[in-house]
Amino acid sequence: MSHRYPESAVFYRTLDRELPLIVRGQGVWLYDEHGKDYLDACGGAYVANLGHGVGTVAEAVAEQIKKVAYVNGTAFTNEPVEALASELRTLSPRELDFAYFLSSGSEAVEAALKLARQHHVEAGRPNKHKIIARTPGYHGNTLLALSASAREHYKKMYGPWLVPVHLIGAPYPYRCDPGDPAMTGEALERAILEEGPDTVAAFIAEPIGGSSTGGSVPPAGYWQRIREICDRHDVLLVCDEVLTGAGRTGTWAAVEHFGVTPDIMTMGKGLSGGYVPLSAVLTSERVIAPIARGSRAFKHAQTFSHTPAICAAGLAAVRHIKAHGLVERARAMGEVLHAKLATLVDHPAGWSVGDVRGKGLLAGVELVADRATKAPFPRSAMIAERLTAAAQAEGLVLWSNVGHADGTNGDLVMVAPPFIITESEIDELVARLGRALAAIA
């Protein structure tokens, strides 16, 4: 086993290779200790949507810490949390007027599903406890969020600790026929009827696919049908916008593309631009009313919920996004990004590029062994991992995913740069990706 330094005491997720030491970031660029530049084409993990080096966010955090470092949300409120909640009320889909702040996307999903359960219990429906989710799909690494995910290679080790979740097919236009129940929403109807409508508490899904389906956009009418099914069976619709929210797809929340409002929405990642760990659960008066009338307390608490410093960062980030029109920029530059990524299909080394898809500054590039049949590479070839490594050697940071084609096989890389990326930087991104494709061909 190698380490970054012989004396390193850091326990990273990756244990089989040395990691470059990043010492500086500016805009869409990262720089390591040797001066090598890396185009951060996925914002780390879809996080750095403002780009690196936004001084106003750092200053907001510093000023808040000077005033007060920490107060607990069970005893006090604070200025940044109140202001941030008010800002989100103006940006989020209608009726999502209340925000509960946490530190990570997994925590937000965990809290959202617990909120759905408590809503039903306090509304007099204690039998409603089951969750329906989609495959491919991913919602986080805490145990309930992991239970609702479809990453079997993540879940295998912890299977005895996970709860049963009914998984239905996700809309995946590249691999699904238009009439497939996964594409029409019928799969949800069948699952609710199979489980028993009086037992199903919530359906959770990403409005536009994240890395699990490589930015797949559901067909017209899908989300309207999902909303109708949830309403008819009194199932809470939870939209996981941890990855797709905060402007990533060209609207503040990706679900806005479809004209539907969820009952609960989670946010994270880009909500603070990556300057601090921050996430949120957004919901409506209708959802919290039974709790307010009943126990009068959400049975969930974490030490750093609602704390001033993280909310100060989120407030500064959200105001920066608004002041600089970055959601609109993500939409406009997304069109440029998708047009230029599409040229990879005709690249001399692009023979393995089966599909380029997504919305706004969220794009997936799926790699296949045969374009005509869409047959994936065998998992043993580790194409996604090899391409990501080759890209990093070229100074390009990508995010990879595997297993989406059939649960085991399937390779794709995700592109999700900061919203401030320029057209010339997109050209450089595509050029470096082309060289990485050539390197593994």
C-alpha positions in Angstrom: 0.0 0.0 0.0 1.3 3.4 -0.9 0.6 6.7 0.8 0.9 10.3 -0.2 3.7 10.7 2.4 5.5 7.9 4.2 4.2 9.4 7.5 0.6 10.0 6.3 -2.0 9.2 8.9 -5.0 10.0 6.7 -7.5 7.2 6.1 -8.9 7.8 2.6 -11.6 5.8 0.9 -9.0 4.9 -1.8 -6.3 2.7 -0.3 -4.5 1.4 -3.4 -2.9 4.6 -4.9 -1.2 7.8 -4.0 -3.4 10.9 -4.3 -2.1 14.2 -5.7 -1.8 17.0 -3.2 -3.9 20.0 -4.2 -2.7 23.3 -2.9 -4.8 25.9 -4.7 -7.9 26.3 -6.7 -9.1 29.2 -8.9 -12.3 29.2 -11.1 -12.6 25.8 -12.7 -8.9 24.9 -12.1 -7.1 23.0 -9.4 -3.3 23.1 -8.9 -1.2 20.4 -7.2 2.1 20.9 -5.3 4.1 20.4 -8.5 2.2 23.1 -10.3 0.2 20.8 -12.5 -3.2 22.1 -13.4 -6.4 20.0 -13.4 -9.7 21.2 -15.0 -12.3 20.3 -12.4 -14.9 19.0 -14.9 -17.1 17.5 -12.2 -16.8 20.1 -9.4 -15.2 17.4 -7.3 -18.4 15.4 -6.7 -20.9 17.8 -8.4 -20.2 20.3 -5.6 -18.1 23.3 -6.7 -20.7 25.0 -8.8 -19.5 28.5 -8.0 -15.9 27.7 -8.9 -12.9 28.0 -6.6 -11.7 31.2 -4.9 -15.0 33.1 -4.3 -13.9 35.4 -1.5 -17.3 36.6 -0.5 -18.3 33.1 0.7 -15.1 32.7 2.7 -15.5 36.2 4.2 -19.1 35.5 5.2 -18.1 32.4 7.1 -15.2 34.2 8.8 -17.4 37.1 9.8 -20.0 34.8 11.3 -17.5 32.7 13.3 -16.2 36.0 14.7 -19.7 36.8 15.9 -20.7 33.4 17.3 -19.2 30.0 16.5 -22.0 27.6 17.3 -25.5 27.5 18.8 -27.7 24.5 19.0 -30.9 24.4 17.0 -32.9 22.9 19.8 -32.4 26.0 22.0 -31.8 29.0 19.7 -32.2 30.3 16.2 -29.6 32.5 14.4 -29.5 35.2 11.7 -27.9 33.2 8.9 -30.3 30.2 9.2 -33.3 32.5 9.1 -32.0 34.4 6.1 -31.0 31.3 4.2 -34.4 29.7 4.8 -36.1 32.8 3.5 -33.9 32.8 0.4 -34.7 29.2 -0.4 -38.4 29.9 0.0 -38.2 32.4 -2.9 -36.2 29.9 -5.1 -37.7 26.5 -4.5 -40.9 25.0 -6.1 -44.1 26.5 -4.7 -45.3 25.5 -1.2 -41.8 24.2 -0.2 -41.7 26.9 2.5 -39.8 25.3 5.3 -36.1 24.3 5.4 -34.3 21.9 7.8 -30.5 22.3 7.5 -27.9 19.5 7.9 -24.4 18.8 6.7 -24.5 16.2 3.9 -26.8 14.8 1.2 -27.0 11.4 3.0 -28.1 13.1 6.2 -30.7 15.1 4.2 -32.1 11.9 2.6 -32.2 10.1 6.0 -34.1 13.0 7.5 -36.5 13.3 4.6 -37.5 9.7 4.8 -37.9 9.9 8.6 -40.0 13.0 8.1 -42.3 11.1 5.7 -42.7 8.3 8.2 -43.5 10.7 11.1 -45.9 12.6 8.9 -48.0 9.5 8.3 -47.8 8.3 11.9 -49.0 11.6 13.3 -51.7 11.8 10.7 -53.2 8.6 12.0 -51.7 6.2 9.4 -49.1 4.2 11.3 -49.1 1.3 8.9 -47.5 3.5 6.2 -43.8 2.8 6.6 -42.6 1.3 3.3 -40.3 3.1 0.8 -40.2 2.7 -2.9 -37.1 3.8 -4.9 -35.6 3.3 -8.3 -32.9 1.2 -9.9 -30.4 2.4 -11.1 -30.4 5.0 -8.4 -28.4 6.3 -5.5 -29.3 8.4 -2.4 -26.5 8.2 0.1 -24.3 6.1 2.4 -26.2 6.3 5.8 -28.1 3.1 6.3 -31.6 4.2 5.4 -30.4 6.2 2.4 -28.2 3.2 1.4 -31.2 0.9 1.7 -33.1 3.2 -0.8 -30.1 3.1 -3.2 -29.5 0.5 -5.9 -25.7 0.2 -5.7 -25.4 -3.4 -4.9 -21.6 -3.3 -4.7 -22.0 -0.6 -1.9 -24.7 -2.6 -0.1 -23.3 -6.1 -0.2 -21.1 -5.6 2.9 -23.9 -4.1 5.0 -26.8 -6.1 3.8 -27.8 -7.4 7.3 -28.1 -3.9 8.5 -30.3 -2.5 5.7 -34.1 -2.3 5.6 -36.2 -3.7 2.7 -37.0 -1.1 0.0 -39.0 -1.9 -3.1 -37.0 -0.9 -6.2 -38.6 -0.1 -9.5 -37.0 0.6 -12.8 -35.7 4.1 -13.4 -36.5 5.9 -16.7 -33.5 5.3 -18.9 -34.2 6.3 -22.5 -30.9 4.9 -23.8 -31.7 1.4 -22.6 -35.5 1.4 -22.1 -38.3 1.1 -24.7 -40.7 4.1 -24.6 -43.6 1.9 -23.4 -41.6 0.2 -20.6 -43.4 0.7 -17.3 -40.2 2.3 -16.0 -40.6 5.0 -18.6 -44.3 5.7 -18.1 -44.6 5.7 -14.3 -46.7 2.5 -14.4 -43.9 0.7 -12.5 -44.7 2.9 -9.5 -48.4 2.1 -9.7 -47.7 -1.6 -9.8 -45.3 -1.4 -6.8 -47.8 0.5 -4.6 -50.5 -2.0 -5.4 -48.2 -4.9 -4.7 -47.1 -3.6 -1.4 -50.5 -2.3 -0.4 -51.3 1.4 -0.6 -52.0 1.6 3.1 -48.4 0.6 3.8 -46.4 2.8 1.5 -45.1 6.0 3.0 -42.9 7.5 0.3 -41.4 7.3 -3.2 -37.9 8.8 -3.6 -36.2 9.6 -6.8 -33.9 12.0 -8.6 -35.9 14.2 -11.0 -33.1 13.8 -13.6 -30.7 10.9 -13.2 -27.4 11.5 -11.4 -24.4 9.3 -11.9 -26.5 6.1 -11.6 -28.1 6.6 -15.0 -25.6 9.2 -16.4 -27.9 12.2 -16.5 -30.8 10.4 -18.0 -33.8 12.7 -18.6 -37.2 11.1 -18.2 -39.8 11.4 -21.0 -42.5 14.0 -21.2 -45.4 13.2 -18.9 -43.4 10.9 -16.6 -43.3 13.2 -13.6 -46.9 14.3 -14.0 -47.9 10.6 -13.9 -45.8 10.0 -10.8 -47.4 13.0 -9.0 -50.9 11.7 -9.8 -50.1 8.2 -8.6 -48.6 9.5 -5.3 -51.6 11.8 -4.7 -54.1 9.0 -5.4 -52.5 6.6 -2.9 -51.4 9.2 -0.3 -47.7 8.5 -0.8 -45.3 11.3 -0.2 -43.2 12.2 -3.2 -39.6 12.9 -2.2 -37.4 14.5 -4.9 -33.7 14.0 -4.2 -32.1 17.1 -5.6 -28.8 16.7 -3.7 -26.9 16.4 -7.0 -29.3 18.0 -9.5 -30.4 21.0 -7.4 -29.0 24.5 -6.8 -29.0 25.3 -10.5 -27.1 22.4 -11.9 -29.6 21.5 -14.7 -30.4 25.1 -15.6 -33.3 25.6 -13.2 -32.9 26.0 -9.4 -34.4 22.5 -8.9 -34.4 19.9 -11.7 -38.0 19.0 -11.0 -39.0 22.5 -12.2 -38.4 21.3 -15.8 -41.4 19.0 -15.4 -43.9 21.4 -13.7 -44.3 19.2 -10.6 -43.9 20.0 -7.0 -42.7 17.3 -4.6 -43.9 16.9 -1.0 -40.3 16.9 0.3 -37.1 17.9 -1.5 -33.5 17.3 -0.4 -30.6 19.6 -1.4 -26.9 19.4 -0.8 -23.6 19.5 -2.7 -23.8 22.8 -4.6 -26.0 24.5 -2.0 -22.9 26.0 -0.4 -20.7 25.7 -3.5 -18.5 23.3 -1.6 -17.2 25.9 0.8 -18.7 24.1 3.8 -20.7 20.9 4.3 -24.3 21.9 4.0 -27.6 20.2 3.0 -31.3 20.8 3.4 -34.7 19.2 3.6 -37.4 21.4 2.2 -41.1 20.7 2.8 -44.5 22.2 3.0 -46.9 23.2 5.7 -49.1 20.3 4.7 -46.4 17.8 5.6 -45.4 19.3 8.9 -48.9 20.2 10.1 -49.8 16.8 11.6 -46.5 16.9 13.6 -47.2 20.5 14.7 -50.6 19.4 15.9 -49.4 16.2 17.5 -46.0 15.6 19.1 -44.9 19.2 18.1 -41.3 17.9 17.5 -39.6 16.3 14.5 -38.0 13.1 16.0 -34.6 13.8 14.5 -31.7 15.9 15.6 -28.0 16.3 14.8 -25.3 18.3 16.5 -24.6 20.6 13.5 -28.2 21.1 12.3 -29.0 24.8 11.6 -25.6 26.0 12.8 -24.6 29.6 12.0 -21.3 29.1 10.1 -22.6 26.6 7.6 -25.8 28.6 7.0 -23.7 31.8 6.5 -21.8 30.0 3.8 -25.0 28.8 2.2 -26.5 32.2 2.3 -23.5 33.8 0.7 -23.4 31.1 -2.0 -27.1 31.4 -2.8 -26.8 35.2 -3.0 -23.8 34.9 -5.2 -25.7 32.5 -7.6 -28.5 35.0 -7.8 -26.4 38.1 -8.2 -24.3 36.6 -11.0 -27.2 34.9 -12.8 -25.4 31.5 -12.5 -28.6 29.4 -12.9 -29.2 31.0 -16.2 -25.6 30.6 -17.1 -25.7 26.9 -16.3 -28.6 26.6 -18.7 -26.9 28.6 -21.5 -23.4 27.0 -21.1 -25.1 23.6 -20.8 -26.2 23.9 -24.4 -22.6 24.6 -25.4 -21.2 21.7 -23.3 -23.7 19.2 -24.7 -23.0 20.3 -28.3 -19.3 19.9 -27.9 -19.4 16.7 -26.0 -21.5 15.2 -28.8 -18.5 15.6 -31.1 -16.8 12.9 -29.2 -19.0 10.4 -31.0 -17.0 11.2 -34.2 -13.7 11.5 -32.4 -11.0 9.1 -33.8 -10.9 7.5 -30.3 -14.7 7.9 -29.7 -15.7 4.5 -31.1 -16.8 3.5 -27.6 -19.0 6.6 -26.9 -22.5 5.2 -27.1 -24.5 8.2 -25.8 -24.1 11.7 -24.5 -27.0 13.0 -22.4 -28.2 15.2 -19.6 -29.5 18.7 -18.9 -27.7 22.0 -18.3 -24.3 21.6 -16.8 -24.9 17.9 -16.0 -23.8 15.5 -18.7 -23.2 11.7 -18.9 -21.0 10.0 -21.5 -21.9 6.3 -21.7 -19.2 3.9 -23.0 -20.2 0.7 -24.8 -18.4 -2.2 -26.5 -20.8 -2.1 -29.5 -22.8 1.0 -30.5 -25.2 -1.0 -32.6 -26.4 -3.3 -29.9 -25.5 -1.0 -26.9 -23.7 -4.0 -25.4 -21.6 -2.9 -22.4 -18.0 -3.7 -21.8 -17.4 -6.6 -19.3 -16.9 -5.3 -15.8 -13.5 -6.9 -15.8 -12.3 -4.4 -18.4 -12.8 -1.5 -15.9 -13.3 1.0 -18.7 -14.8 3.8 -16.6 -12.0 3.5 -14.0 -9.3 3.5 -16.7 -10.8 6.5 -18.5 -11.1 8.5 -15.3 -7.4 7.7 -14.5 -6.3 8.6 -18.0 -8.3 11.8 -17.8 -6.6 12.8 -14.5 -3.2 12.1 -16.0 -4.3 14.6 -18.7 -5.3 17.1 -16.1 -9.0 16.5 -16.3 -11.2 15.5 -13.3 -14.2 13.3 -14.1 -16.7 11.3 -12.1 -17.2 7.6 -13.1 -20.0 5.2 -12.6 -20.4 1.5 -13.3 -23.0 -1.3 -13.2 -26.0 0.7 -14.7 -26.4 -1.4 -17.8 -27.5 -4.6 -16.0 -26.5 -4.3 -12.4 -23.0 -5.4 -12.9 -21.7 -4.2 -16.3 -21.9 -0.6 -17.6 -19.4 2.2 -17.8 -19.9 6.0 -17.9 -18.3 9.2 -16.9 -20.0 12.3 -15.7 -19.2 15.9 -16.6 -20.5 18.6 -14.3 -18.2 21.7 -14.2 -18.6 24.9 -12.2 -21.3 27.2 -13.6 -18.6 29.8 -14.4 -16.9 27.6 -17.1 -16.2 29.5 -20.3 -16.6 28.2 -23.9 -12.8 28.1 -24.3 -12.5 26.0 -21.1 -15.3 23.7 -22.5 -13.1 23.3 -25.6 -10.1 22.4 -23.4 -12.3 19.9 -21.4 -13.4 18.1 -24.5 -9.9 18.1 -25.9 -8.5 16.5 -22.8 -11.3 14.0 -22.6 -10.6 13.1 -26.3 -6.9 12.5 -25.4 -8.0 10.3 -22.4 -10.2 8.2 -24.7 -7.3 7.8 -27.1 -5.1 6.7 -24.2 -7.3 3.8 -23.3 -8.3 2.8 -26.8 
